[in-house]
Amino acid sequence: MIVIIDYDMGNVGSIANMIAKVGGQSVISNDHGAIKNAAKLILPGVGAFDTGMENIAKFGLLDLLNRKVVEERAPLLGICLGMQLLGNSSEEGVLPGLGWIDAKTIKFPHTTPEGEKLRIPHMGWNYAVAKKEDKLFSEMYEQPRFYFVHSYHVVCSDDADVLTESEYGIRFHSALSRGNIWGTQFHPEKSHKYGMKLIYNFVHKI
């Protein structure tokens, strides 16, 4: 069973619907017993970095998630804010992140290197170019496009952790993977056939 972690920070229903469409089973929960018994986890997220970390603490999930993901190595997919929380810190807040990936989250610049004004947030469809082979992108459609809504983006310290890159004024890391941990800045649950293929891979191939 896949547990979609409910910490009051995400559009969890659409993720559950997408999992059902690809033949998977999931439950939306912050129940400690459900998380302990989960085969896989999804950490969604829409909103502010510090609020996300505060809510993880509020529901008593921090030690449980560290045990489940770091010690037991349960597969976890972080989506949007959920990807940002995987790193060490964010310019959006002052609290430390989960620290599972050596990364930081920074704000998009207001102008491109050429001096053109950049509209923030980055919103809409964009390409994600794979930088390495990974089960999450197994047999993915050519030139995959995903739906983004974000003002901040993740910068991985180790290039080996970068799964995809995208461009919006600058080139940025739009998905990551290390061991049993994956993250997507984009919303696969809103990305039609491309997102459905990614969720299928997480459900059936990881």
Phi, psi and omega in degrees: 000135175267129176257121172271114189288122180263102176233032176062035184224018184203163175275074191288333183297319181292330176292315179299320179296319180293320178299318178297323181297329181264011174088019178259169177239137180214164174222141176266118189198152165242015179291129185297323179295318179297318180292320178300324184266000185292143173281324180214160181230148170235129177251098180279188175166129172223123180134201188273147183301307183297321178297321177299312179293322177298320181289324174300318178291319182301321180272007177067034188262347190298306181296322180297316180292321176300318180293315184290317187271314185279314184276312182273347176060040173292137178299135179225137175242118174264135183240128178057246176304326178301327175290317181298323180293342180292338185273196186272325188195173177215143173295344181285338184214191182240347183281151173288150175276193181290333175073023180277337177238136177285090186204160173227158180248128181234163181276147173300144174291157180279344178225155175284167176303337179273000177091006179279142181292136182249124181283126179242132010281161168288114186224130177124195185273142179207155179282150174234116184262119182291135179256353178199166176282140181201144181301331181296333179250020180300129178054034179292151175302153177293145180048059182296139180237139183227163182265127182243146165213102181194150176253345181238153179222155184274139173242110179280136178288327182253119180301336180294341179275349184280120179267314177222156172237150175226169180234130171210089186077315174229166172275133182222161180279115185256349172205153182221161173204140173209115179060241183266012185242132176231154175212142174232129175288328179280170181257098178297330182290348178245013191247029172051224189294329180291314178292325178295321178294319179297315179295320176304314181297319179296321182288316193252341187244357181245000000 
